Amino acid sequence: MSKLKIIRYGHPLLREKSFDVRKLDSRMRELIRAMAETMYAAPGVGLAAPQVGVLERLFLADVDYDRRDENPEDTRNLHVFINPVIIEESEEDEPYSEGCLSIPGVEAEVYRPSRIVIAARDENFEPFEAEADGLLARVIQHETDHLHGILFVDKVPLLKRSVLGGQLNRMKREVLEELKDLDPAYPIEA
């Protein structure tokens, strides 16, 4: 496995719920490696397994990576979250303009809790809990949503979402046409 293809808005897998990872085997280690390569190349600060067509409860995040640094690899701080569960959220929400590698060219303001506590397993399948705030808390929430088939545009207020509607519908039609080209029996629902 090398760099993976990121599926785009309109692909039905983005709306599916993911399954728990049962064990850390060589396939899962390779998936984590390939997802990291894909995320850094995109470039992105997070990537969930469903975004590469894998319905397993896994995502990666790195909000420290600085592509402009003289040695960008030295700034990498990859976090691996397997079977994550957000166990605590702050009462305070804050707005932030979010985007998504699966919805290229679309950004919108989303309110999310400013601080969270998450329980998950790491890249060695060891359980851990972590508290996060700022951008890392936001990325964790965004990627956890992917594992439930929820996209950031679902959290955008209705009026703003209607403004994005044309762009999203166009993207969905393109993706469904691509799927139909791969499998002529694939049902199209645009």
C-alpha positions as CSV (number, residue, x, y, z in Angstrom):
1,M,0.0,0.0,0.0
2,S,1.4,3.4,-0.8
3,K,-0.5,6.7,-1.1
4,L,-4.2,6.1,-1.0
5,K,-7.1,7.7,-2.9
6,I,-9.2,10.0,-0.8
7,I,-12.9,9.6,-1.7
8,R,-15.0,12.7,-2.2
9,Y,-18.3,14.0,-1.1
10,G,-21.1,12.0,-2.6
11,H,-19.4,8.7,-2.2
12,P,-21.8,6.5,-0.1
13,L,-19.0,5.1,2.1
14,L,-18.6,8.6,3.7
15,R,-22.2,8.2,5.1
16,E,-21.6,4.7,6.6
17,K,-20.7,4.0,10.2
18,S,-17.4,2.3,10.8
19,F,-16.6,-0.9,12.6
20,D,-14.4,-1.4,15.6
21,V,-10.8,-2.6,14.9
22,R,-10.4,-6.0,16.6
23,K,-6.6,-6.3,16.5
24,L,-3.5,-4.6,15.2
25,D,-2.1,-6.8,12.5
26,S,0.3,-6.2,9.6
27,R,-2.6,-5.0,7.4
28,M,-3.7,-2.4,10.0
29,R,-0.1,-1.2,10.4
30,E,0.3,-0.8,6.7
31,L,-3.0,1.1,6.5
32,I,-1.8,3.5,9.2
33,R,1.4,4.0,7.3
34,A,-0.3,4.6,4.0
35,M,-2.9,6.9,5.6
36,A,-0.1,9.0,7.2
37,E,1.6,9.3,3.8
38,T,-1.7,10.3,2.2
39,M,-2.6,12.8,4.9
40,Y,0.8,14.6,4.7
41,A,0.8,14.6,0.9
42,A,-2.7,16.0,0.6
43,P,-1.8,18.2,2.7
44,G,-4.1,17.7,5.7
45,V,-4.1,17.8,9.5
46,G,-6.4,14.7,9.9
47,L,-7.6,11.7,7.9
48,A,-10.2,9.0,8.9
49,A,-10.2,5.5,7.4
50,P,-13.6,6.0,5.8
51,Q,-12.1,8.8,3.7
52,V,-9.9,6.2,2.0
53,G,-12.7,3.7,1.7
54,V,-12.0,1.6,4.8
55,L,-15.0,1.4,7.2
56,E,-12.9,0.9,10.4
57,R,-12.7,3.1,13.5
58,L,-9.3,4.6,12.8
59,F,-8.1,8.2,12.2
60,L,-4.8,10.1,12.3
61,A,-4.1,13.7,13.3
62,D,-1.1,16.0,13.2
63,V,-1.7,19.7,13.9
64,D,2.1,20.4,14.5
65,Y,3.5,19.5,11.1
66,D,5.0,22.6,9.5
67,R,5.4,22.2,5.7
68,R,7.3,25.5,5.6
69,D,10.0,24.4,8.1
70,E,13.5,23.8,6.8
71,N,13.1,20.1,7.9
72,P,9.3,19.6,7.8
73,E,9.7,15.9,8.8
74,D,11.2,17.0,12.1
75,T,7.9,18.8,13.0
76,R,5.7,15.7,12.5
77,N,3.7,14.7,15.6
78,L,1.4,12.0,14.3
79,H,-1.4,10.9,16.6
80,V,-3.1,7.6,15.9
81,F,-6.6,7.0,17.2
82,I,-8.1,3.5,17.0
83,N,-11.6,2.9,18.2
84,P,-11.9,6.4,19.6
85,V,-14.7,7.6,21.9
86,I,-15.1,11.2,23.1
87,I,-15.9,10.8,26.8
88,E,-16.1,14.5,27.8
89,E,-16.8,17.8,26.0
90,S,-16.6,21.3,27.4
91,E,-19.8,23.3,27.6
92,E,-18.1,26.2,25.7
93,D,-18.3,26.0,21.9
94,E,-16.2,28.0,19.5
95,P,-16.4,28.7,15.8
96,Y,-13.8,27.8,13.3
97,S,-13.7,27.7,9.5
98,E,-13.4,23.9,8.7
99,G,-12.6,22.2,5.5
100,C,-12.2,18.5,4.6
101,L,-10.0,16.5,2.3
102,S,-13.1,14.7,1.1
103,I,-14.8,18.0,0.2
104,P,-12.1,19.9,-1.6
105,G,-12.6,23.7,-2.0
106,V,-15.4,23.9,0.6
107,E,-15.0,25.7,3.9
108,A,-17.5,26.8,6.4
109,E,-17.7,27.9,10.0
110,V,-18.6,25.2,12.4
111,Y,-19.2,25.4,16.2
112,R,-17.6,22.6,18.3
113,P,-16.7,22.2,22.0
114,S,-13.4,23.9,22.7
115,R,-12.0,21.1,24.9
116,I,-12.6,17.3,24.8
117,V,-11.3,14.2,26.5
118,I,-10.9,11.1,24.2
119,A,-10.3,7.4,25.0
120,A,-8.8,5.3,22.2
121,R,-6.0,2.9,21.3
122,D,-2.7,4.0,19.9
123,E,-0.6,2.7,17.0
124,N,0.5,-0.2,19.3
125,F,-3.1,-1.0,20.2
126,E,-2.5,0.3,23.8
127,P,-5.4,2.1,25.4
128,F,-5.0,5.7,26.3
129,E,-7.0,8.8,27.3
130,A,-6.0,12.3,26.2
131,E,-7.3,15.8,26.8
132,A,-7.2,18.2,23.8
133,D,-8.1,21.8,23.1
134,G,-7.7,24.2,20.3
135,L,-7.1,22.8,16.8
136,L,-6.3,19.3,18.0
137,A,-9.7,19.1,19.8
138,R,-11.4,20.3,16.6
139,V,-9.6,17.8,14.4
140,I,-10.4,14.9,16.8
141,Q,-14.1,15.8,16.7
142,H,-14.1,16.2,12.9
143,E,-12.4,12.9,12.3
144,T,-14.5,11.1,14.9
145,D,-17.6,12.4,13.1
146,H,-16.3,10.7,9.9
147,L,-16.4,7.3,11.8
148,H,-20.1,7.9,12.3
149,G,-20.9,8.9,8.7
150,I,-21.2,12.6,9.7
151,L,-19.5,15.3,7.6
152,F,-18.7,18.9,8.7
153,V,-21.2,20.3,6.3
154,D,-23.9,18.5,8.3
155,K,-23.0,20.8,11.2
156,V,-23.2,24.1,9.2
157,P,-26.3,26.2,9.8
158,L,-29.1,25.5,7.3
159,L,-28.9,29.0,5.6
160,K,-25.1,28.6,5.0
161,R,-25.6,25.0,3.9
162,S,-28.1,26.1,1.2
163,V,-25.4,28.5,-0.1
164,L,-23.0,25.5,-0.4
165,G,-25.7,23.3,-1.9
166,G,-24.9,23.9,-5.6
167,Q,-21.2,23.1,-5.1
168,L,-22.0,20.0,-3.0
169,N,-24.6,18.7,-5.4
170,R,-22.2,19.1,-8.3
171,M,-19.5,17.2,-6.5
172,K,-22.0,14.5,-5.5
173,R,-23.1,14.1,-9.2
174,E,-19.5,13.8,-10.4
175,V,-18.7,11.2,-7.8
176,L,-21.8,9.1,-8.6
177,E,-21.0,9.3,-12.3
178,E,-17.5,8.1,-11.6
179,L,-18.9,5.1,-9.6
180,K,-21.4,4.4,-12.4
181,D,-18.5,4.3,-14.9
182,L,-16.7,1.8,-12.7
183,D,-19.8,-0.3,-12.3
184,P,-22.7,0.3,-14.8
185,A,-25.1,-1.5,-12.4
186,Y,-24.4,1.0,-9.6
187,P,-27.6,2.9,-8.8
188,I,-27.3,6.7,-9.1
189,E,-29.2,8.9,-6.6
190,A,-28.1,12.5,-7.1
